[in-house]
Amino acid sequence: MNAKVKLLNTDVKVWCASCCIRIAPHEERAILKGQTYHTHCYSKLQFTNSNRKSPGPRRSPSLGN
């Protein structure tokens, strides 16, 4: 018997969690905590997170004390 087999398209469409643009199947991607990012979006994310880490709360200089 000749059986016809229909192959399904296995390309899964993935969107970047940062810029909401589709990531091409051949494009490199980064995955962090279940979120998928373009590599350049991921590097921007890492850069902004490193700037947010401060050694402690900022204190305003006291005037006249």
N, C-alpha and C positions, 0 to 999 in steps of 0.2 A: 504494500500500500504506500502510496505517495501522500505524505501529510504535509500540508503547508504550515509553516511556522512563521508567525508574525513577530518580528523583534520590536520591542518597545524602545523608544528613544530614551537612553539612560542619562541624557544631559539634565542635570538638576540646576534650575536657575537659582542663583544666589545673589542677594543684594548686600551691599556694604552697610553695616550698622551705623556708620558715621555719616556718610554722604548720601546714602540711599540710592546709589547708582549700581546697576547690575555689574557683577564681576564676571568677566569672560571665563569660559571653561579652561583656557590655556594660561590664564593670568595667575601670577603668584598671589597668595592670600595668607592672611594671618588670622588665627582663631584664638580668642581670649574669652574664657568663661562662657563658651557657647555662642559667642557673637563672632561673626565673620567680617573682616575688614580688608580693604585694599592695603598693600604694604605701605604706601605713602600715607594713607589715613591712619594706619596703626602707628606709624612713627610720629605723626602729629599728636596723636592721643597720648603717647608716652611722653612727649615733650611737654604738653600742657599739664600732665599729672605731676611731672617732676618740678614744675614751677609752683605748683600749689602747696608743696610740702615746705612749710616754714619751720624754723627752729623753735618758735614760740609765739605767743601773742605780741602784737606790736603795742608799744607804749608811746603815748604822746609825751613830748617833753614838757615838764612842768615849767611854768613861767613865773618868775619872781619868788620862788621858794628857796 
